[in-house]
Amino acid sequence: MKLPSDYLEQGWCQDSQARMLDGTPTCPSSEQAVQWCHIGAMNVAIEHQGLYAKYRGALRDVLEERHKTRSILVANDYLYNQYGQAQAVADAREAERRLGLRDV
């Protein structure tokens, strides 16, 4: 099962749920998508598994503890400008760990 952090690690973007290789916005589930924002990664990885609400809640808890915000959009489009892709991946992995989707 591919998790949100796997998509974010493969490629991360802002201001669009997903982007193609040339930077053009696309649907997160598109075969041409090579980058995802946090919400796009959630949509493509978690939505069809019935875990969307639980994952969103766990991620918001992580964001509040680490960055003092519960907004996924604020974290992805503003905070990660400072911290970068690695922090987006780390936050996603922590949310996944809390849900028992990832060991470490």
PEQUIRA-V730868 format. One record per backbone hydrogen bond with DSSP energy under -1.0 kcal/mol. CO is the residue of the C=O (numbers start at 1). NH is the residue of the N-H. E is the energy in kcal/mol with one decimal. If there is no record, write none. Layout:
BEGIN
co: (CO;CO)
nh: (NH;NH)
e: (E;E)
END
This chain:
BEGIN
co: (3;4;5;6;7;11;17;18;19;19;20;24;27;30;35;36;37;38;39;40;41;42;42;46;46;47;51;52;53;54;55;56;57;58;59;60;61;62;63;64;71;72;73;74;74;75;78;79;79;80;84;85;86;87;88;89;90;91;92;93;94;95;96;97)
nh: (7;8;9;10;11;36;37;26;34;35;23;20;30;33;19;13;41;42;43;44;45;46;47;49;51;50;55;56;57;58;59;60;61;62;63;64;65;66;67;68;75;76;77;78;79;80;81;82;83;84;88;89;90;91;92;93;94;95;96;97;98;99;101;100)
e: (-1.5;-2.5;-2.4;-1.7;-2.1;-2.1;-1.8;-2.1;-3.0;-1.5;-2.3;-2.7;-2.0;-1.3;-2.0;-1.4;-2.7;-2.1;-2.6;-2.3;-2.1;-2.5;-1.4;-2.2;-1.2;-1.1;-3.2;-2.9;-2.2;-2.4;-3.0;-2.5;-2.0;-2.1;-2.8;-2.3;-2.3;-2.6;-2.9;-1.2;-2.1;-2.7;-2.9;-1.8;-2.0;-2.6;-1.1;-1.4;-1.6;-2.6;-1.4;-2.5;-2.3;-2.7;-2.0;-2.7;-2.0;-2.0;-2.5;-2.6;-2.2;-1.2;-2.7;-1.5)
END
